[in-house]
Structure formats: C-alpha cells, structure tokens
Amino acid sequence: MQNALFQRRVQAQELERLLDDFGQAHTNLLHRINALSSNLRTARLIGYSTRDIEDIMSIVK
C-alpha cells in the first residue's frame, strides 16, 4: 500500500513536470510566432514584397 502511494506520488510529480515543460514550450512557441508575425508586418510596411521576404528567409535558413 505504501509503495503504491509512493509510486503514484512520483508519477504525479513527473506528470506535473511534463505539463510545466509543455506549458513553457507552448509559451515560447507563441512568443516566436508573435515575433515572426511582427517582423513580417514590419517588412511589408517597409515595402518588401512577399517574394523578397521568402528569398531572405531561404538565405537565412
């Protein structure tokens, strides 16, 4: 009984860590998407065409 409770506690802690990691990854991804969207809007406002932006992106990769 004690062993089962201990195992459940460990599993709950592992799950909590995984959920925290997922939450951080999700937040980081949203920040990255927002930054890319902002950069794209700025590039378009400056006058770059979509083709120019695609060319620059292929060079950066």
DRENFI-614647 format. One record per residue: residue number from 1; residue in three letters; chain; y, z, x of N, C-alpha, C in turn. Coordinates in steps of 0.1 Angstrom, whole numbers. Example, Ala and Ser with C-alpha at 12.3 -4.5 7.8 and 13.67 -1.06 7.14 Angstrom:
# DRENFI-614647
<pt 1, ALA, A, <-57, 78, 132>, <-45, 78, 123>, <-33, 78, 132>>;
<pt 2, SER, A, <-22, 71, 128>, <-11, 71, 137>, <0, 79, 129>>;
# end
This chain:
# DRENFI-614647
<pt 1, MET, A, <-12, 0, 8>, <0, 0, 0>, <13, 0, 9>>;
<pt 2, GLN, A, <13, 9, 19>, <24, 10, 28>, <26, -4, 35>>;
<pt 3, ASN, A, <15, -9, 40>, <15, -22, 47>, <21, -33, 39>>;
<pt 4, ALA, A, <17, -33, 26>, <21, -44, 17>, <36, -43, 15>>;
<pt 5, LEU, A, <41, -30, 13>, <56, -28, 11>, <63, -32, 24>>;
<pt 6, PHE, A, <58, -29, 35>, <64, -33, 48>, <65, -48, 49>>;
<pt 7, GLN, A, <54, -55, 46>, <54, -69, 47>, <64, -76, 37>>;
<pt 8, ARG, A, <65, -70, 25>, <75, -75, 15>, <89, -73, 20>>;
<pt 9, ARG, A, <91, -62, 26>, <105, -59, 32>, <108, -69, 43>>;
<pt 10, VAL, A, <99, -72, 52>, <101, -81, 62>, <103, -95, 56>>;
<pt 11, GLN, A, <95, -99, 47>, <97, -112, 40>, <111, -113, 34>>;
<pt 12, ALA, A, <115, -102, 27>, <128, -102, 21>, <139, -104, 31>>;
<pt 13, GLN, A, <138, -97, 42>, <148, -99, 53>, <148, -113, 59>>;
<pt 14, GLU, A, <136, -119, 61>, <136, -132, 66>, <142, -142, 56>>;
<pt 15, LEU, A, <139, -140, 43>, <145, -149, 33>, <160, -147, 32>>;
<pt 16, GLU, A, <165, -135, 34>, <179, -133, 34>, <186, -140, 46>>;
<pt 17, ARG, A, <179, -139, 58>, <184, -146, 69>, <185, -161, 67>>;
<pt 18, LEU, A, <174, -166, 61>, <173, -181, 58>, <184, -185, 49>>;
<pt 19, LEU, A, <186, -177, 38>, <197, -180, 29>, <211, -179, 35>>;
<pt 20, ASP, A, <213, -170, 44>, <226, -169, 52>, <227, -181, 60>>;
<pt 21, ASP, A, <217, -185, 68>, <218, -197, 76>, <221, -209, 68>>;
<pt 22, PHE, A, <214, -211, 56>, <216, -222, 48>, <231, -222, 43>>;
<pt 23, GLY, A, <236, -210, 39>, <249, -209, 34>, <259, -213, 45>>;
<pt 24, GLN, A, <257, -209, 57>, <266, -213, 68>, <265, -228, 71>>;
<pt 25, ALA, A, <253, -233, 71>, <252, -248, 73>, <259, -256, 62>>;
<pt 26, HIS, A, <257, -251, 50>, <264, -258, 38>, <279, -257, 40>>;
<pt 27, THR, A, <284, -246, 43>, <299, -244, 45>, <304, -253, 57>>;
<pt 28, ASN, A, <296, -253, 68>, <300, -262, 79>, <300, -276, 75>>;
<pt 29, LEU, A, <290, -280, 67>, <289, -294, 63>, <301, -298, 54>>;
<pt 30, LEU, A, <305, -289, 45>, <316, -291, 36>, <329, -292, 44>>;
<pt 31, HIS, A, <331, -284, 54>, <343, -285, 63>, <343, -298, 70>>;
<pt 32, ARG, A, <332, -302, 75>, <331, -315, 82>, <334, -327, 73>>;
<pt 33, ILE, A, <329, -326, 61>, <332, -337, 51>, <347, -337, 48>>;
<pt 34, ASN, A, <353, -325, 46>, <367, -325, 43>, <375, -330, 54>>;
<pt 35, ALA, A, <371, -327, 67>, <379, -332, 78>, <377, -347, 79>>;
<pt 36, LEU, A, <365, -352, 77>, <364, -367, 78>, <372, -374, 67>>;
<pt 37, SER, A, <371, -368, 55>, <379, -374, 44>, <394, -374, 47>>;
<pt 38, SER, A, <399, -363, 53>, <413, -362, 56>, <416, -372, 67>>;
<pt 39, ASN, A, <408, -373, 77>, <410, -383, 87>, <411, -397, 82>>;
<pt 40, LEU, A, <402, -400, 73>, <401, -414, 67>, <414, -416, 58>>;
<pt 41, ARG, A, <418, -406, 51>, <430, -408, 43>, <442, -410, 52>>;
<pt 42, THR, A, <443, -403, 63>, <454, -404, 73>, <454, -418, 79>>;
<pt 43, ALA, A, <442, -423, 83>, <441, -436, 89>, <445, -447, 79>>;
<pt 44, ARG, A, <442, -445, 67>, <446, -455, 57>, <461, -455, 55>>;
<pt 45, LEU, A, <467, -443, 55>, <481, -442, 53>, <489, -448, 65>>;
<pt 46, ILE, A, <483, -447, 76>, <489, -452, 88>, <489, -468, 88>>;
<pt 47, GLY, A, <479, -473, 81>, <478, -487, 79>, <465, -494, 84>>;
<pt 48, TYR, A, <456, -485, 89>, <443, -491, 93>, <435, -496, 81>>;
<pt 49, SER, A, <429, -507, 83>, <420, -512, 73>, <406, -505, 74>>;
<pt 50, THR, A, <399, -507, 63>, <385, -501, 63>, <377, -507, 75>>;
<pt 51, ARG, A, <379, -520, 78>, <372, -527, 88>, <376, -521, 102>>;
<pt 52, ASP, A, <389, -518, 104>, <394, -512, 116>, <387, -498, 118>>;
<pt 53, ILE, A, <387, -491, 108>, <381, -477, 108>, <366, -478, 111>>;
<pt 54, GLU, A, <359, -488, 105>, <344, -489, 108>, <342, -493, 123>>;
<pt 55, ASP, A, <351, -502, 128>, <350, -506, 142>, <352, -494, 151>>;
<pt 56, ILE, A, <362, -486, 148>, <364, -474, 156>, <352, -465, 156>>;
<pt 57, MET, A, <347, -463, 144>, <336, -454, 142>, <324, -458, 150>>;
<pt 58, SER, A, <321, -471, 150>, <310, -477, 157>, <311, -475, 172>>;
<pt 59, ILE, A, <324, -475, 177>, <326, -473, 191>, <324, -458, 195>>;
<pt 60, VAL, A, <329, -450, 186>, <328, -435, 188>, <313, -431, 188>>;
<pt 61, LYS, A, <305, -437, 180>, <291, -433, 179>, <284, -436, 193>>;
# end
